[in-house]
Amino acid sequence: MHIQDDNSRIEESIVQKPTKRPSKTTLGILITAIFGLLKFSKLTVLAKFLFTLLKASKFAGTFLSMALTIVLYAQIYSWLFAVGFVIVIFVHEMGHYVTSKKLGLDVSAPTFIPFLGAFIRMKSMPKSVKEEAITAIGGPAAGAFVTLVCLGIYSLTAAPYWAGLAYVSALINLFNLLPFGFLDGGRISKAISPLIWVIGLILCVILIWKLHFYILVLILIFGIFEIISMYRNKSETAQYLSVEPGFRLAIGTSYLLLLVLLVILMMYSLDISTALQSVQASLFR
């Protein structure tokens, strides 16, 4: 009898233990699920709040187009380069944006077009070539500044990334200073002398022919159409291009100094990058 009682107790304990475990497991799952839902709901509220802010912001299109451009560039280059490259272009465009706003012009926030660059839309056009030149030079000036920042960070960190980014930044801004068409250099040089466009036209042809910069074909076509338009409307063009000699000298000097500065920065950052590559090559032989 005692043996049977003991056996029955053992059997009862074996039967009862599994029934208690599922109840604890189920309760744990429920608690975890509740906390998960609470966290998810908080994240959802935060996401909705951020999306509302983004939607209300003037820069919503800018941030979205920047994100898309970064993702697409990262498929070809590294994520780090893609982010740096897009930020460099963003700073350049913000230079145009700030100078335009200072002049009281109504312009849109920058919009990025992957593999082509970025632009700000002029909702109100400049009233004179003086205003056009000021808005144009703002971009490369901001670009020269961010190039100096990159080189400054390189001098502090010795990270090759910053030297490479400085080179890319200087190159982009130098390209934009080409004195032809709707490029920044074309808009600046109109305030100095429209004849400078002849130099720009020749440079465009050489770059297309020798270096295969086929993107310049589009700039070349639009530039030629603008020359024809200015020629057909001689009186309006003469009035638009009239500017005081003092400003002509100031913008011309600024343009040349900016060109020289960017060339120096580009060559300096290129020398750093080349030297670093040589060191790495010698170390891994």
C-alpha positions as CSV (number, residue, x, y, z in Angstrom):
1,M,0.0,0.0,0.0
2,H,2.7,2.4,0.9
3,I,4.5,1.7,-2.3
4,Q,1.4,2.3,-4.3
5,D,0.7,5.6,-2.5
6,D,4.2,6.7,-3.1
7,N,4.0,5.8,-6.7
8,S,0.7,7.6,-7.1
9,R,2.2,10.8,-5.5
10,I,5.2,10.6,-7.9
11,E,2.8,10.2,-10.9
12,E,0.7,13.1,-9.7
13,S,3.8,15.3,-9.3
14,I,5.0,14.3,-12.8
15,V,1.5,15.1,-14.2
16,Q,1.2,18.4,-12.4
17,K,4.6,19.9,-13.2
18,P,4.1,20.1,-17.0
19,T,0.7,21.8,-16.5
20,K,2.3,24.6,-14.5
21,R,5.1,25.3,-16.9
22,P,2.9,26.2,-19.9
23,S,0.9,28.6,-17.8
24,K,4.2,30.4,-16.9
25,T,5.4,30.3,-20.5
26,T,2.1,31.7,-21.8
27,L,2.1,34.5,-19.2
28,G,5.7,35.4,-20.2
29,I,4.8,35.5,-23.9
30,L,1.8,37.7,-23.1
31,I,3.9,40.1,-21.1
32,T,6.6,40.2,-23.8
33,A,4.0,40.8,-26.4
34,I,2.4,43.6,-24.5
35,F,5.8,45.4,-23.9
36,G,6.6,44.8,-27.6
37,L,3.3,46.4,-28.7
38,L,3.9,49.3,-26.4
39,K,7.4,49.8,-27.8
40,F,6.1,49.5,-31.4
41,S,3.3,52.0,-30.7
42,K,5.9,54.4,-29.3
43,L,8.0,54.0,-32.4
44,T,5.0,54.4,-34.6
45,V,4.0,57.6,-32.9
46,L,7.6,58.9,-33.2
47,A,7.7,57.9,-36.9
48,K,4.4,59.7,-37.6
49,F,5.7,62.7,-35.7
50,L,9.0,62.8,-37.7
51,F,7.1,62.3,-41.0
52,T,4.7,65.1,-40.2
53,L,7.7,67.4,-39.5
54,L,9.3,66.3,-42.7
55,K,6.1,66.9,-44.7
56,A,5.7,70.4,-43.2
57,S,9.3,71.3,-43.8
58,K,10.4,73.2,-46.9
59,F,13.3,70.8,-47.2
60,A,11.2,67.6,-47.3
61,G,11.9,67.1,-51.0
62,T,15.6,67.9,-50.4
63,F,16.0,65.3,-47.7
64,L,14.1,62.6,-49.6
65,S,16.0,63.2,-52.9
66,M,19.3,63.3,-50.9
67,A,18.4,59.9,-49.3
68,L,17.5,58.4,-52.7
69,T,20.8,59.8,-54.2
70,I,22.8,58.3,-51.4
71,V,21.2,54.9,-51.7
72,L,21.9,54.8,-55.5
73,Y,25.5,56.1,-55.2
74,A,26.1,53.5,-52.5
75,Q,25.3,50.7,-55.0
76,I,28.4,51.8,-57.0
77,Y,30.7,53.3,-54.3
78,S,30.9,52.9,-50.6
79,W,28.2,54.2,-48.2
80,L,30.7,56.5,-46.6
81,F,31.7,58.1,-50.0
82,A,28.1,58.4,-51.0
83,V,27.1,60.3,-47.9
84,G,30.2,62.6,-48.1
85,F,29.6,63.2,-51.9
86,V,26.0,64.2,-51.4
87,I,26.8,66.5,-48.4
88,V,29.4,68.3,-50.5
89,I,26.8,68.9,-53.2
90,F,24.3,70.0,-50.6
91,V,26.6,72.6,-49.2
92,H,27.3,73.9,-52.7
93,E,23.5,74.3,-53.4
94,M,22.9,75.9,-50.0
95,G,25.4,78.5,-51.0
96,H,23.1,79.4,-53.9
97,Y,20.1,79.2,-51.7
98,V,21.4,81.5,-49.0
99,T,22.7,84.2,-51.4
100,S,19.4,84.1,-53.3
101,K,17.4,84.6,-50.1
102,K,19.7,87.5,-49.1
103,L,18.8,89.2,-52.3
104,G,15.1,88.7,-51.7
105,L,14.7,86.1,-54.5
106,D,12.1,83.4,-54.1
107,V,13.8,80.1,-54.6
108,S,13.1,76.5,-53.8
109,A,15.1,74.3,-51.5
110,P,17.7,72.1,-53.3
111,T,16.5,69.1,-55.2
112,F,18.8,66.2,-56.0
113,I,18.8,64.3,-59.3
114,P,20.9,61.1,-59.0
115,F,24.0,61.0,-61.3
116,L,23.3,64.6,-62.5
117,G,23.7,66.7,-59.4
118,A,21.3,69.1,-57.7
119,F,19.6,72.4,-58.4
120,I,17.4,75.1,-56.8
121,R,14.4,76.3,-58.7
122,M,14.2,80.1,-59.3
123,K,10.6,81.1,-58.6
124,S,11.5,84.7,-59.1
125,M,14.2,85.5,-61.6
126,P,17.1,87.9,-60.9
127,K,16.4,91.5,-62.1
128,S,19.9,92.1,-63.3
129,V,23.1,90.2,-64.2
130,K,24.5,91.6,-60.9
131,E,22.0,89.6,-58.9
132,E,22.5,86.6,-61.1
133,A,26.3,86.7,-60.6
134,I,26.0,87.0,-56.8
135,T,23.6,84.0,-56.6
136,A,25.9,82.0,-58.9
137,I,29.2,82.7,-57.0
138,G,27.5,81.7,-53.7
139,G,27.6,78.0,-54.6
140,P,31.4,77.6,-55.4
141,A,32.3,79.9,-52.5
142,A,30.4,77.5,-50.1
143,G,32.1,74.6,-52.0
144,A,35.5,76.1,-51.4
145,F,34.7,76.4,-47.7
146,V,33.6,72.7,-47.3
147,T,36.8,71.7,-49.2
148,L,38.9,73.6,-46.6
149,V,36.8,71.9,-43.8
150,C,37.6,68.5,-45.3
151,L,41.3,69.2,-45.5
152,G,41.2,70.6,-41.9
153,I,39.6,67.3,-40.7
154,Y,42.3,65.4,-42.6
155,S,45.1,67.4,-40.9
156,L,43.6,66.5,-37.5
157,T,42.7,62.8,-38.2
158,A,45.1,61.8,-41.0
159,A,42.2,59.8,-42.5
160,P,42.7,59.4,-46.2
161,Y,38.9,59.6,-46.7
162,W,38.9,63.4,-46.0
163,A,41.7,64.1,-48.4
164,G,39.8,62.2,-51.1
165,L,36.6,64.0,-50.3
166,A,38.4,67.4,-50.5
167,Y,39.7,66.5,-54.0
168,V,36.2,65.6,-55.2
169,S,34.7,68.7,-53.7
170,A,37.3,71.0,-55.3
171,L,36.8,69.2,-58.7
172,I,33.0,69.6,-58.6
173,N,33.2,73.3,-57.8
174,L,35.9,73.9,-60.5
175,F,33.7,72.2,-63.0
176,N,30.8,74.5,-62.1
177,L,33.1,77.5,-62.6
178,L,33.5,76.7,-66.3
179,P,32.5,80.1,-68.0
180,F,29.7,78.9,-70.2
181,G,25.9,78.3,-70.2
182,F,23.9,77.8,-67.1
183,L,27.0,76.7,-65.1
184,D,27.9,79.0,-62.2
185,G,31.0,80.2,-64.2
186,G,28.7,81.1,-67.1
187,R,26.4,83.2,-65.0
188,I,29.3,84.9,-63.2
189,S,31.2,85.7,-66.4
190,K,28.2,87.4,-67.9
191,A,28.7,90.2,-65.3
192,I,32.4,90.5,-66.2
193,S,32.1,90.2,-70.0
194,P,29.8,88.0,-72.2
195,L,32.8,87.5,-74.5
196,I,34.3,85.2,-71.9
197,W,31.7,82.7,-73.0
198,V,33.8,82.2,-76.2
199,I,36.6,80.7,-73.9
200,G,34.0,78.6,-72.2
201,L,32.6,77.3,-75.5
202,I,36.1,76.3,-76.6
203,L,36.8,74.6,-73.2
204,C,33.5,72.7,-73.4
205,V,34.3,71.4,-76.9
206,I,37.8,70.3,-75.8
207,L,36.5,68.5,-72.7
208,I,33.8,66.7,-74.7
209,W,36.3,65.7,-77.4
210,K,39.4,64.8,-75.3
211,L,38.0,63.7,-72.0
212,H,34.6,62.5,-73.1
213,F,32.6,64.7,-70.6
214,Y,29.4,64.1,-72.5
215,I,27.3,65.8,-69.8
216,L,28.7,69.0,-71.3
217,V,26.8,68.4,-74.5
218,L,23.6,69.3,-72.8
219,I,25.2,72.4,-71.3
220,L,26.6,73.3,-74.7
221,I,23.2,73.0,-76.4
222,F,21.4,75.2,-73.8
223,G,24.3,77.7,-73.9
224,I,24.0,78.1,-77.6
225,F,20.3,78.6,-77.4
226,E,20.9,81.3,-74.7
227,I,23.4,83.1,-77.0
228,I,20.9,83.1,-79.8
229,S,18.2,84.4,-77.5
230,M,20.5,87.2,-76.2
231,Y,21.4,88.1,-79.8
232,R,17.8,88.3,-80.9
233,N,16.8,90.6,-77.9
234,K,19.8,92.9,-78.1
235,S,18.2,95.9,-76.4
236,E,16.8,93.8,-73.5
237,T,20.1,92.0,-73.2
238,A,22.2,95.2,-73.1
239,Q,20.0,96.5,-70.3
240,Y,20.2,93.3,-68.4
241,L,24.0,93.1,-68.7
242,S,24.6,96.7,-67.7
243,V,26.5,96.8,-64.5
244,E,28.7,99.4,-62.7
245,P,32.5,99.1,-63.3
246,G,33.2,98.7,-59.6
247,F,31.0,95.6,-59.3
248,R,32.5,94.2,-62.6
249,L,36.0,94.5,-61.0
250,A,34.8,93.0,-57.7
251,I,33.1,90.0,-59.2
252,G,35.9,89.4,-61.7
253,T,38.5,89.5,-58.9
254,S,36.4,87.1,-56.8
255,Y,35.9,84.7,-59.7
256,L,39.7,84.6,-60.4
257,L,40.6,84.2,-56.7
258,L,38.0,81.4,-56.3
259,L,39.4,79.6,-59.4
260,V,43.0,79.8,-58.1
261,L,42.0,78.7,-54.6
262,L,40.1,75.7,-55.8
263,V,42.9,74.7,-58.2
264,I,45.4,74.8,-55.3
265,L,43.1,72.9,-53.0
266,M,42.5,70.2,-55.7
267,M,46.2,69.8,-56.4
268,Y,47.1,69.7,-52.7
269,S,44.4,67.1,-51.9
270,L,45.4,65.1,-55.0
271,D,49.1,65.1,-53.9
272,I,48.0,63.8,-50.4
273,S,45.9,61.0,-51.9
274,T,48.6,60.0,-54.3
275,A,51.2,59.9,-51.6
276,L,48.9,57.8,-49.4
277,Q,48.4,55.4,-52.2
278,S,52.1,55.1,-52.7
279,V,52.7,54.4,-49.0
280,Q,50.0,51.7,-49.0
281,A,51.4,50.1,-52.1
282,S,54.9,50.0,-50.6
283,L,53.6,48.5,-47.4
284,F,51.6,45.7,-49.0
285,R,54.1,44.5,-51.6
